Amino acid sequence: MFLKVQLPWNVLVPAENLGPMLQRSIVHHLLDDFAQRKAAKDVGYFVVVTSVDSIGDGRVKQGTGEVEFPVLFSGITFKLFKGEVLLGVVQEVLRYGVFLQCGPAETVFISNKKMPDYRYVLGDNPMFLNDKLSSKIERDMVVHFVVIGTQWLPEKREFRAVVGLDADYLGPVS
């Protein structure tokens, strides 16, 4: 789900960037930091900064000459929630399940135990096949799924999700 958030951030600006274009330099460094940080446990994946709401007074960092500015900004984030129904693109099909990508979330897994009536078919293009519905799940297909649970991985700054197809109207999108 996409969330509109307001976040505080401390932006470090090197001394050589102080001058008449200071505000522009602060915003530039904020956007760089934002892109590198990737995600946070409480708000999910960072998608976009929509506005800079305020820039506080800078403080010189001892020994580095950099100036730290407290910035308050609004932005959009993406976070998976338990029970939410989403779409994902199949990235890899394995005997024990399927890995999907859902927006910035790259580690979304459907276990073969959570795909009722689907059976694994080995071959050059492995897939899960449902004979009752005449549907298949293979690489690059779009799939509707429900989120069963998520886990925050702080060392990678990303989320891992376990999802399933065991509800009505879930599965491959035609």
Disulfide bonds with the S-S distance in Angstrom:
none
